[in-house]
Amino acid sequence: MGVTVPYMEPGELAERERSILALERRGFTGPGAKERAIREELGLAPVRYYQLLNALLDDPRALAADPVTVNRLRRVRQSRRTER
């Protein structure tokens, strides 16, 4: 038997992708709070989370779904690349 995948409209983000963007919209206080939320809420290792987030920032669907968050994160990513 095959695995049933929920139907998504073309151009729609998957639940995990929406959850990643939602987590990025939140503010975190204190060291380790974000990493703890990544593990507990998404069930991901932080390294994997950041890999998925980085790919998501280049996805036009993510930009359409949450332009404010995606553009902010793209600016942060670019400034960090420029600093290197």
N, CA, C and O atoms as CSV, one atom per row, in Angstrom:
chain,resi,resn,atom,element,x,y,z
A,1,MET,N,N,0.826,-1.186,0.000
A,1,MET,CA,C,0.000,0.000,0.000
A,1,MET,C,C,0.870,1.249,0.000
A,1,MET,O,O,1.937,1.286,0.612
A,2,GLY,N,N,0.385,2.280,-0.707
A,2,GLY,CA,C,1.118,3.536,-0.769
A,2,GLY,C,C,0.726,4.460,0.362
A,2,GLY,O,O,-0.268,4.241,1.054
A,3,VAL,N,N,1.510,5.476,0.532
A,3,VAL,CA,C,1.240,6.483,1.548
A,3,VAL,C,C,0.325,7.534,0.943
A,3,VAL,O,O,0.574,8.008,-0.165
A,4,THR,N,N,-0.711,7.897,1.645
A,4,THR,CA,C,-1.630,8.922,1.168
A,4,THR,C,C,-1.084,10.291,1.538
A,4,THR,O,O,-0.784,10.565,2.700
A,5,VAL,N,N,-0.960,11.142,0.531
A,5,VAL,CA,C,-0.476,12.497,0.742
A,5,VAL,C,C,-1.669,13.433,0.602
A,5,VAL,O,O,-2.426,13.325,-0.363
A,6,PRO,N,N,-1.850,14.358,1.558
A,6,PRO,CA,C,-2.983,15.276,1.456
A,6,PRO,C,C,-2.886,16.097,0.177
A,6,PRO,O,O,-1.795,16.490,-0.236
A,7,TYR,N,N,-4.025,16.351,-0.441
A,7,TYR,CA,C,-4.063,17.129,-1.673
A,7,TYR,C,C,-3.736,18.583,-1.378
A,7,TYR,O,O,-4.237,19.168,-0.417
A,8,MET,N,N,-2.892,19.150,-2.215
A,8,MET,CA,C,-2.564,20.568,-2.104
A,8,MET,C,C,-2.735,21.199,-3.476
A,8,MET,O,O,-2.410,20.594,-4.497
A,9,GLU,N,N,-3.237,22.393,-3.484
A,9,GLU,CA,C,-3.327,23.139,-4.726
A,9,GLU,C,C,-1.913,23.447,-5.202
A,9,GLU,O,O,-1.013,23.637,-4.384
A,10,PRO,N,N,-1.709,23.499,-6.522
A,10,PRO,CA,C,-0.384,23.892,-7.015
A,10,PRO,C,C,-0.026,25.267,-6.467
A,10,PRO,O,O,-0.863,26.170,-6.441
A,11,GLY,N,N,1.190,25.419,-6.040
A,11,GLY,CA,C,1.629,26.692,-5.496
A,11,GLY,C,C,1.329,26.883,-4.022
A,11,GLY,O,O,1.628,27.939,-3.464
A,12,GLU,N,N,0.744,25.881,-3.380
A,12,GLU,CA,C,0.412,25.968,-1.961
A,12,GLU,C,C,1.558,25.392,-1.129
A,12,GLU,O,O,2.160,24.385,-1.502
A,13,LEU,N,N,1.846,26.028,-0.021
A,13,LEU,CA,C,2.887,25.517,0.872
A,13,LEU,C,C,2.365,24.335,1.673
A,13,LEU,O,O,1.184,24.278,2.015
A,14,ALA,N,N,3.246,23.403,1.966
A,14,ALA,CA,C,2.901,22.267,2.821
A,14,ALA,C,C,2.782,22.745,4.269
A,14,ALA,O,O,3.252,23.829,4.615
A,15,GLU,N,N,2.160,21.940,5.094
A,15,GLU,CA,C,1.963,22.293,6.512
A,15,GLU,C,C,3.291,22.596,7.201
A,15,GLU,O,O,3.391,23.576,7.940
A,16,ARG,N,N,4.307,21.770,6.971
A,16,ARG,CA,C,5.603,21.997,7.618
A,16,ARG,C,C,6.200,23.327,7.175
A,16,ARG,O,O,6.783,24.043,7.989
A,17,GLU,N,N,6.063,23.666,5.894
A,17,GLU,CA,C,6.589,24.935,5.392
A,17,GLU,C,C,5.859,26.123,6.032
A,17,GLU,O,O,6.484,27.117,6.400
A,18,ARG,N,N,4.547,26.011,6.158
A,18,ARG,CA,C,3.777,27.072,6.826
A,18,ARG,C,C,4.176,27.187,8.296
A,18,ARG,O,O,4.239,28.287,8.845
A,19,SER,N,N,4.442,26.047,8.926
A,19,SER,CA,C,4.846,26.044,10.340
A,19,SER,C,C,6.206,26.703,10.525
A,19,SER,O,O,6.429,27.399,11.515
A,20,ILE,N,N,7.102,26.493,9.592
A,20,ILE,CA,C,8.423,27.122,9.665
A,20,ILE,C,C,8.281,28.641,9.577
A,20,ILE,O,O,8.890,29.370,10.359
A,21,LEU,N,N,7.485,29.109,8.636
A,21,LEU,CA,C,7.287,30.559,8.510
A,21,LEU,C,C,6.597,31.131,9.749
A,21,LEU,O,O,6.931,32.229,10.194
A,22,ALA,N,N,5.652,30.402,10.298
A,22,ALA,CA,C,4.962,30.862,11.504
A,22,ALA,C,C,5.936,30.976,12.676
A,22,ALA,O,O,5.866,31.928,13.453
A,23,LEU,N,N,6.832,30.019,12.802
A,23,LEU,CA,C,7.814,30.064,13.885
A,23,LEU,C,C,8.742,31.260,13.699
A,23,LEU,O,O,9.138,31.893,14.677
A,24,GLU,N,N,9.089,31.571,12.461
A,24,GLU,CA,C,9.973,32.709,12.191
A,24,GLU,C,C,9.303,34.047,12.473
A,24,GLU,O,O,9.997,35.038,12.703
A,25,ARG,N,N,7.991,34.104,12.463
A,25,ARG,CA,C,7.281,35.353,12.772
A,25,ARG,C,C,7.299,35.663,14.264
A,25,ARG,O,O,7.101,36.809,14.666
A,26,ARG,N,N,7.536,34.651,15.078
A,26,ARG,CA,C,7.510,34.828,16.524
A,26,ARG,C,C,8.807,35.420,17.037
A,26,ARG,O,O,9.862,35.263,16.422
A,27,GLY,N,N,8.720,36.097,18.162
A,27,GLY,CA,C,9.907,36.602,18.826
A,27,GLY,C,C,10.296,35.642,19.940
A,27,GLY,O,O,9.427,35.083,20.609
A,28,PHE,N,N,11.564,35.449,20.141
A,28,PHE,CA,C,12.040,34.533,21.174
A,28,PHE,C,C,12.949,35.283,22.127
A,28,PHE,O,O,13.807,36.063,21.715
A,29,THR,N,N,12.741,35.030,23.410
A,29,THR,CA,C,13.585,35.668,24.416
A,29,THR,C,C,14.462,34.605,25.064
A,29,THR,O,O,14.029,33.476,25.295
A,30,GLY,N,N,15.657,34.973,25.341
A,30,GLY,CA,C,16.559,34.070,26.041
A,30,GLY,C,C,17.254,33.099,25.112
A,30,GLY,O,O,16.732,32.736,24.058
A,31,PRO,N,N,18.437,32.688,25.520
A,31,PRO,CA,C,19.214,31.754,24.701
A,31,PRO,C,C,18.553,30.374,24.662
A,31,PRO,O,O,18.102,29.853,25.683
A,32,GLY,N,N,18.508,29.809,23.482
A,32,GLY,CA,C,18.000,28.453,23.327
A,32,GLY,C,C,16.495,28.329,23.190
A,32,GLY,O,O,16.000,27.230,22.941
A,33,ALA,N,N,15.747,29.417,23.343
A,33,ALA,CA,C,14.283,29.335,23.278
A,33,ALA,C,C,13.812,28.927,21.887
A,33,ALA,O,O,12.914,28.096,21.751
A,34,LYS,N,N,14.417,29.509,20.857
A,34,LYS,CA,C,14.012,29.182,19.490
A,34,LYS,C,C,14.356,27.731,19.154
A,34,LYS,O,O,13.537,27.014,18.579
A,35,GLU,N,N,15.558,27.303,19.511
A,35,GLU,CA,C,15.974,25.924,19.232
A,35,GLU,C,C,15.075,24.922,19.948
A,35,GLU,O,O,14.755,23.866,19.404
A,36,ARG,N,N,14.675,25.256,21.159
A,36,ARG,CA,C,13.770,24.384,21.910
A,36,ARG,C,C,12.411,24.294,21.208
A,36,ARG,O,O,11.829,23.213,21.109
A,37,ALA,N,N,11.912,25.430,20.726
A,37,ALA,CA,C,10.639,25.445,20.001
A,37,ALA,C,C,10.737,24.644,18.704
A,37,ALA,O,O,9.792,23.953,18.325
A,38,ILE,N,N,11.866,24.737,18.034
A,38,ILE,CA,C,12.072,23.977,16.794
A,38,ILE,C,C,11.967,22.485,17.086
A,38,ILE,O,O,11.288,21.755,16.364
A,39,ARG,N,N,12.631,22.037,18.130
A,39,ARG,CA,C,12.604,20.607,18.490
A,39,ARG,C,C,11.217,20.156,18.940
A,39,ARG,O,O,10.707,19.133,18.483
A,40,GLU,N,N,10.616,20.929,19.839
A,40,GLU,CA,C,9.354,20.521,20.457
A,40,GLU,C,C,8.160,20.665,19.520
A,40,GLU,O,O,7.307,19.778,19.465
A,41,GLU,N,N,8.090,21.754,18.795
A,41,GLU,CA,C,6.912,22.026,17.977
A,41,GLU,C,C,6.979,21.407,16.588
A,41,GLU,O,O,5.961,20.982,16.043
A,42,LEU,N,N,8.178,21.356,16.017
A,42,LEU,CA,C,8.314,20.843,14.658
A,42,LEU,C,C,8.952,19.465,14.604
A,42,LEU,O,O,8.889,18.792,13.575
A,43,GLY,N,N,9.564,19.041,15.695
A,43,GLY,CA,C,10.206,17.736,15.714
A,43,GLY,C,C,11.429,17.654,14.817
A,43,GLY,O,O,11.741,16.595,14.272
A,44,LEU,N,N,12.115,18.771,14.669
A,44,LEU,CA,C,13.284,18.839,13.802
A,44,LEU,C,C,14.521,19.208,14.609
A,44,LEU,O,O,14.435,19.895,15.626
A,45,ALA,N,N,15.658,18.745,14.142
A,45,ALA,CA,C,16.924,19.227,14.685
A,45,ALA,C,C,17.119,20.644,14.142
A,45,ALA,O,O,16.768,20.912,12.993
A,46,PRO,N,N,17.667,21.544,14.939
A,46,PRO,CA,C,17.864,22.918,14.458
A,46,PRO,C,C,18.635,23.009,13.141
A,46,PRO,O,O,18.314,23.843,12.295
A,47,VAL,N,N,19.643,22.165,12.960
A,47,VAL,CA,C,20.410,22.204,11.708
A,47,VAL,C,C,19.493,21.926,10.519
A,47,VAL,O,O,19.555,22.627,9.509
A,48,ARG,N,N,18.652,20.916,10.634
A,48,ARG,CA,C,17.724,20.576,9.551
A,48,ARG,C,C,16.708,21.697,9.341
A,48,ARG,O,O,16.358,22.022,8.206
A,49,TYR,N,N,16.245,22.276,10.421
A,49,TYR,CA,C,15.299,23.388,10.344
A,49,TYR,C,C,15.884,24.530,9.515
A,49,TYR,O,O,15.220,25.058,8.622
A,50,TYR,N,N,17.122,24.906,9.810
A,50,TYR,CA,C,17.739,26.016,9.089
A,50,TYR,C,C,18.014,25.664,7.629
A,50,TYR,O,O,17.982,26.548,6.772
A,51,GLN,N,N,18.281,24.403,7.329
A,51,GLN,CA,C,18.422,23.978,5.935
A,51,GLN,C,C,17.096,24.166,5.196
A,51,GLN,O,O,17.061,24.702,4.089
A,52,LEU,N,N,16.004,23.717,5.825
A,52,LEU,CA,C,14.681,23.856,5.213
A,52,LEU,C,C,14.288,25.330,5.072
A,52,LEU,O,O,13.738,25.738,4.049
A,53,LEU,N,N,14.574,26.119,6.103
A,53,LEU,CA,C,14.258,27.542,6.063
A,53,LEU,C,C,15.008,28.227,4.931
A,53,LEU,O,O,14.426,29.019,4.190
A,54,ASN,N,N,16.279,27.933,4.794
A,54,ASN,CA,C,17.080,28.561,3.743
A,54,ASN,C,C,16.520,28.242,2.361
A,54,ASN,O,O,16.442,29.125,1.508
A,55,ALA,N,N,16.130,26.994,2.132
A,55,ALA,CA,C,15.523,26.617,0.850
A,55,ALA,C,C,14.180,27.313,0.671
A,55,ALA,O,O,13.834,27.722,-0.437
A,56,LEU,N,N,13.437,27.445,1.738
A,56,LEU,CA,C,12.123,28.080,1.686
A,56,LEU,C,C,12.228,29.552,1.302
A,56,LEU,O,O,11.340,30.081,0.633
A,57,LEU,N,N,13.295,30.212,1.713
A,57,LEU,CA,C,13.476,31.623,1.381
A,57,LEU,C,C,13.649,31.855,-0.114
A,57,LEU,O,O,13.411,32.959,-0.603
A,58,ASP,N,N,14.059,30.827,-0.836
A,58,ASP,CA,C,14.230,30.929,-2.284
A,58,ASP,C,C,12.997,30.440,-3.043
A,58,ASP,O,O,12.995,30.434,-4.274
A,59,ASP,N,N,11.963,30.037,-2.335
A,59,ASP,CA,C,10.756,29.479,-2.940
A,59,ASP,C,C,9.735,30.597,-3.182
A,59,ASP,O,O,9.312,31.255,-2.231
A,60,PRO,N,N,9.337,30.819,-4.425
A,60,PRO,CA,C,8.364,31.878,-4.706
A,60,PRO,C,C,7.017,31.674,-4.002
A,60,PRO,O,O,6.304,32.645,-3.748
A,61,ARG,N,N,6.665,30.435,-3.687
A,61,ARG,CA,C,5.422,30.169,-2.960
A,61,ARG,C,C,5.476,30.764,-1.561
A,61,ARG,O,O,4.480,31.286,-1.060
A,62,ALA,N,N,6.645,30.681,-0.936
A,62,ALA,CA,C,6.808,31.248,0.409
A,62,ALA,C,C,6.695,32.768,0.360
A,62,ALA,O,O,6.081,33.384,1.232
A,63,LEU,N,N,7.290,33.360,-0.659
A,63,LEU,CA,C,7.203,34.808,-0.808
A,63,LEU,C,C,5.750,35.244,-0.994
A,63,LEU,O,O,5.324,36.250,-0.427
A,64,ALA,N,N,5.000,34.496,-1.779
A,64,ALA,CA,C,3.585,34.816,-1.990
A,64,ALA,C,C,2.776,34.626,-0.709
A,64,ALA,O,O,1.849,35.392,-0.445
A,65,ALA,N,N,3.116,33.626,0.080
A,65,ALA,CA,C,2.359,33.309,1.295
A,65,ALA,C,C,2.636,34.286,2.434
A,65,ALA,O,O,1.729,34.633,3.190
A,66,ASP,N,N,3.882,34.729,2.559
A,66,ASP,CA,C,4.255,35.595,3.686
A,66,ASP,C,C,5.384,36.536,3.261
A,66,ASP,O,O,6.527,36.362,3.684
A,67,PRO,N,N,5.070,37.531,2.429
A,67,PRO,CA,C,6.126,38.398,1.891
A,67,PRO,C,C,6.903,39.177,2.943
A,67,PRO,O,O,8.104,39.390,2.778
A,68,VAL,N,N,6.261,39.602,4.001
A,68,VAL,CA,C,6.955,40.393,5.028
A,68,VAL,C,C,8.045,39.559,5.695
A,68,VAL,O,O,9.193,39.993,5.800
A,69,THR,N,N,7.679,38.365,6.143
A,69,THR,CA,C,8.642,37.489,6.827
A,69,THR,C,C,9.753,37.053,5.883
A,69,THR,O,O,10.928,37.111,6.245
A,70,VAL,N,N,9.399,36.616,4.680
A,70,VAL,CA,C,10.400,36.119,3.733
A,70,VAL,C,C,11.364,37.231,3.340
A,70,VAL,O,O,12.574,37.009,3.303
A,71,ASN,N,N,10.855,38.414,3.047
A,71,ASN,CA,C,11.750,39.514,2.670
A,71,ASN,C,C,12.661,39.920,3.831
A,71,ASN,O,O,13.834,40.224,3.616
A,72,ARG,N,N,12.134,39.928,5.055
A,72,ARG,CA,C,12.972,40.249,6.225
A,72,ARG,C,C,14.095,39.230,6.363
A,72,ARG,O,O,15.252,39.594,6.573
A,73,LEU,N,N,13.747,37.948,6.244
A,73,LEU,CA,C,14.757,36.901,6.395
A,73,LEU,C,C,15.763,36.909,5.250
A,73,LEU,O,O,16.937,36.601,5.454
A,74,ARG,N,N,15.318,37.255,4.063
A,74,ARG,CA,C,16.249,37.374,2.933
A,74,ARG,C,C,17.254,38.498,3.187
A,74,ARG,O,O,18.441,38.353,2.895
A,75,ARG,N,N,16.773,39.620,3.734
A,75,ARG,CA,C,17.685,40.735,4.044
A,75,ARG,C,C,18.714,40.319,5.094
A,75,ARG,O,O,19.897,40.636,4.970
A,76,VAL,N,N,18.260,39.610,6.123
A,76,VAL,CA,C,19.180,39.131,7.172
A,76,VAL,C,C,20.212,38.192,6.567
A,76,VAL,O,O,21.407,38.307,6.838
A,77,ARG,N,N,19.742,37.266,5.749
A,77,ARG,CA,C,20.655,36.298,5.117
A,77,ARG,C,C,21.686,37.024,4.256
A,77,ARG,O,O,22.873,36.701,4.308
A,78,GLN,N,N,21.244,37.999,3.466
A,78,GLN,CA,C,22.158,38.728,2.593
A,78,GLN,C,C,23.178,39.521,3.402
A,78,GLN,O,O,24.355,39.561,3.043
A,79,SER,N,N,22.739,40.151,4.486
A,79,SER,CA,C,23.697,40.932,5.275
A,79,SER,C,C,24.737,40.029,5.925
A,79,SER,O,O,25.894,40.422,6.067
A,80,ARG,N,N,24.340,38.828,6.320
A,80,ARG,CA,C,25.299,37.886,6.907
A,80,ARG,C,C,26.284,37.387,5.869
A,80,ARG,O,O,27.461,37.186,6.169
A,81,ARG,N,N,25.807,37.187,4.644
A,81,ARG,CA,C,26.703,36.758,3.565
A,81,ARG,C,C,27.696,37.864,3.223
A,81,ARG,O,O,28.860,37.590,2.932
A,82,THR,N,N,27.235,39.110,3.259
A,82,THR,CA,C,28.089,40.252,2.941
A,82,THR,C,C,29.174,40.416,3.999
A,82,THR,O,O,30.293,40.813,3.675
A,83,GLU,N,N,28.860,40.116,5.261
A,83,GLU,CA,C,29.827,40.247,6.352
A,83,GLU,C,C,30.974,39.251,6.243
A,83,GLU,O,O,32.063,39.506,6.757
A,84,ARG,N,N,30.747,38.133,5.590
A,84,ARG,CA,C,31.780,37.086,5.514
A,84,ARG,C,C,32.901,37.433,4.611
A,84,ARG,O,O,33.834,36.646,4.455
